[in-house]
């Protein structure tokens, strides 16, 4: 039986559960449930603290899990990233009071408050910086004001919380994080994990593409297909009116409206866009 860890609470948990449900896996209906078995697919799901998931997977107690890339690297567990999942994105950065730290090189000899000691330690070592790390479980942005630290290292989204605390961002991001599927370093190839990865990958691809159908005059079909080349090639079918053909192709979701504008300018009509639920390429 495949054993998979998922976040127990929060937005990461909700998005993970929704994605797995879309992938065809049975998921819990009650948030209080800590275990869910899918007998049809022979999978057992365990709902754990996101910070603990990499440790459970790294020890081999569980086969796979979904957690944040930042939490995986901070854990220093014997687990690796299998697939980025495209949600739960965040940026991890240093911040300090204005005028006190100009760049990453100025971190040498400073006191740095963070909830991610393992992640920051690795980053400092990579930059050959010797600093004192102060572990805090939360609200690290108050540490400089209270004199506990000179610098903080934390997750940043808009930066509003840091500015309210009188801090400014220092240097480039330490890490760009998102939700990831992880596996154990020591498990080797696992067909059940591979199947899980393919199902999730199918959903990720489907969210990046849409299916576009349209009718276009025969003399404009080559130009239209150049706008919608699809994956290998668009499907072109003759219509009852010999001067027209129907075209179907996958197009990138982000470019949908601009492509529709250009097709309409070529004379295409009956342009339809439909969602793709899942996709294997």
C-alpha positions in Angstrom: 0.0 0.0 0.0 1.2 3.5 -0.9 1.5 5.8 2.2 1.3 9.5 1.5 1.5 12.5 3.9 -0.6 15.6 3.4 -0.7 18.9 5.4 -3.3 18.7 8.1 -4.5 22.3 8.2 -4.3 25.6 6.3 -4.5 26.7 2.6 -1.7 24.2 1.7 -3.9 21.4 3.1 -7.0 22.5 1.2 -5.3 22.9 -2.1 -3.5 19.5 -1.7 -6.8 17.7 -0.9 -8.6 19.4 -3.8 -5.8 18.4 -6.2 -5.7 14.8 -5.1 -9.5 14.6 -5.3 -9.4 15.9 -8.9 -6.7 13.2 -9.5 -9.1 10.5 -8.5 -8.0 9.8 -5.0 -10.5 9.5 -2.1 -9.9 12.2 0.5 -11.3 13.0 4.0 -14.5 14.9 4.4 -14.0 15.7 8.0 -11.0 18.0 8.9 -10.7 16.1 12.2 -9.8 12.8 10.4 -6.0 12.2 10.5 -6.1 9.1 8.2 -8.0 8.3 5.0 -7.7 5.0 3.1 -8.5 4.7 -0.6 -9.1 0.9 -1.0 -9.7 1.2 -4.8 -6.2 2.6 -5.4 -4.5 1.0 -2.4 -3.4 4.3 -0.9 -3.4 5.5 2.7 -3.2 9.2 3.4 -1.9 10.7 6.6 -2.7 14.3 7.6 0.3 15.8 9.4 1.9 19.1 10.4 3.5 20.5 7.2 6.8 20.9 9.0 6.9 17.2 9.9 6.1 15.7 6.5 9.7 15.7 5.1 10.9 14.0 8.3 8.4 11.2 8.0 9.1 10.7 4.3 12.9 11.0 4.7 12.9 8.2 7.3 11.0 5.9 4.9 8.0 5.7 7.3 5.9 7.2 4.4 6.5 6.8 0.7 5.6 10.3 -0.4 4.2 13.6 0.8 3.1 17.1 -0.1 4.8 20.0 1.7 6.5 23.4 1.0 9.9 23.4 -0.7 11.0 25.7 2.1 10.0 23.2 4.7 11.6 20.3 2.8 15.0 22.1 2.6 14.7 23.4 6.2 14.1 19.9 7.5 17.5 18.6 6.1 15.7 15.2 5.9 16.7 12.4 3.5 13.9 13.4 1.1 13.9 15.0 -2.3 11.5 17.0 -4.5 9.7 14.9 -7.1 7.3 17.4 -8.7 6.5 21.1 -8.2 2.8 21.5 -7.8 2.2 25.2 -8.8 0.4 26.4 -5.7 1.3 27.8 -2.3 4.0 30.0 -3.8 6.1 32.2 -1.5 9.5 34.0 -1.3 12.0 33.6 1.5 14.2 36.7 2.1 16.3 38.6 4.6 15.1 41.9 6.0 16.6 44.4 8.4 16.1 48.0 9.6 16.8 50.6 6.9 20.5 51.6 6.7 21.8 48.8 8.9 22.5 46.1 6.3 23.2 47.0 2.7 23.7 43.5 1.2 24.1 39.8 2.0 27.8 40.3 2.7 26.9 42.6 5.6 25.2 39.6 7.4 28.6 38.4 8.6 28.7 38.6 12.4 25.0 39.6 12.7 22.3 37.9 14.7 19.6 36.5 12.4 16.2 35.5 13.7 14.2 32.9 11.8 11.9 29.9 12.0 13.9 28.2 9.3 17.3 27.6 10.8 18.3 24.7 8.5 17.4 26.7 5.4 19.2 29.8 6.5 22.2 27.9 7.7 22.7 26.4 4.2 22.3 29.7 2.5 24.9 31.4 4.8 27.3 28.5 4.3 26.9 28.8 0.5 27.8 32.5 0.8 30.6 31.9 3.2 29.0 34.0 5.9 29.4 33.4 9.7 26.3 34.7 11.6 24.5 33.7 14.8 21.1 32.1 14.2 18.3 32.7 16.6 15.4 30.2 16.3 11.9 31.7 16.8 8.7 29.8 16.1 6.8 32.9 14.7 6.6 36.7 14.5 10.3 37.0 13.7 9.7 40.5 12.3 9.5 41.9 15.9 13.0 40.6 16.8 15.0 43.6 15.7 12.7 46.1 17.5 13.0 44.0 20.7 16.8 43.8 20.4 16.9 40.0 20.0 18.3 40.1 16.5 19.8 42.4 13.8 18.2 40.7 10.8 15.3 38.4 10.1 14.9 35.7 7.5 11.3 34.8 6.7 8.6 34.1 4.1 7.6 37.3 2.3 4.5 37.8 0.1 3.7 41.5 -0.3 6.2 42.8 2.3 3.5 44.7 4.1 4.2 43.0 7.5 7.9 43.7 7.2 7.3 47.4 6.4 4.9 47.7 9.3 7.7 46.4 11.6 10.1 49.0 10.2 12.1 46.6 8.1 13.3 46.5 4.5 14.2 43.6 2.3 18.0 42.8 1.9 19.5 41.2 -1.2 18.1 38.6 -3.5 15.6 36.0 -2.5 17.0 33.1 -0.5 14.4 30.7 -2.0 11.4 30.7 -4.2 9.1 28.2 -2.6 5.8 26.4 -3.6 4.1 23.2 -2.7 6.0 20.1 -3.9 5.5 16.3 -4.0 8.4 14.7 -2.2 9.8 11.2 -2.0 12.4 9.4 0.2 16.0 9.3 -1.0 16.3 5.7 -0.1 13.1 4.3 -1.7 14.3 4.1 -5.3 11.8 3.6 -8.0 8.2 3.1 -6.7 5.5 2.5 -9.4 2.8 3.7 -7.0 4.6 7.0 -6.5 5.2 7.3 -10.2 1.5 6.8 -10.8 0.7 9.5 -8.3 3.2 11.9 -10.0 1.7 11.3 -13.4 -1.8 12.0 -12.2 -0.8 15.2 -10.5 1.3 16.2 -13.5 -1.7 15.7 -15.7 -3.7 18.2 -13.6 -0.8 20.7 -13.7 -0.6 20.6 -17.5 -4.3 20.8 -17.8 -4.3 24.0 -15.7 -1.8 25.6 -18.1 -3.7 24.8 -21.3 -7.2 25.1 -22.8 -8.8 23.5 -25.8 -9.7 25.9 -28.6 -12.1 25.1 -31.5 -12.9 27.4 -34.4 -14.0 27.5 -38.0 -11.9 29.2 -40.6 -11.8 29.7 -44.4 -9.7 27.2 -46.3 -7.4 29.9 -47.6 -6.6 31.1 -44.1 -6.1 27.7 -42.4 -2.3 27.7 -42.6 -2.0 31.2 -41.0 -4.6 30.2 -38.4 -2.7 26.9 -37.5 0.5 28.9 -37.1 -1.3 30.8 -34.3 -2.6 27.5 -32.8 0.1 24.8 -33.5 -1.1 22.7 -30.5 1.2 20.1 -29.0 2.1 18.1 -32.1 -0.3 19.5 -34.6 -3.8 20.9 -34.7 -6.7 18.7 -35.8 -8.3 20.1 -39.1 -11.6 18.6 -40.3 -13.6 19.5 -43.4 -17.1 21.1 -43.0 -20.1 20.7 -45.2 -19.3 24.0 -46.8 -16.2 23.2 -48.8 -14.8 26.6 -48.3 -14.5 26.1 -44.5 -12.7 23.8 -42.1 -13.0 23.2 -38.3 -9.8 23.4 -36.3 -9.1 22.1 -32.8 -5.9 22.6 -30.8 -4.6 23.1 -27.3 -3.4 26.6 -26.6 -1.7 28.1 -23.5 -4.2 29.5 -21.1 -2.3 32.7 -20.6 -2.5 33.5 -24.3 -6.1 32.6 -24.9 -7.6 36.0 -25.4 -4.9 37.4 -27.6 -5.0 34.3 -29.8 -8.8 34.6 -30.1 -8.4 38.3 -31.2 -5.9 37.3 -33.9 -8.0 34.4 -35.1 -11.1 36.6 -35.4 -9.0 39.1 -37.4 -8.2 36.3 -39.8 -11.9 35.6 -40.3 -12.2 32.7 -38.0 -15.7 32.3 -36.4 -17.4 30.0 -33.9 -14.3 30.3 -31.6 -14.9 28.2 -28.5 -12.6 27.7 -25.5 -13.1 24.8 -23.1 -11.4 23.7 -19.9 -9.2 20.6 -19.8 -9.7 18.5 -16.7 -6.5 16.4 -17.1 -3.9 15.8 -19.7 -1.1 13.3 -20.4 1.5 14.5 -22.9 
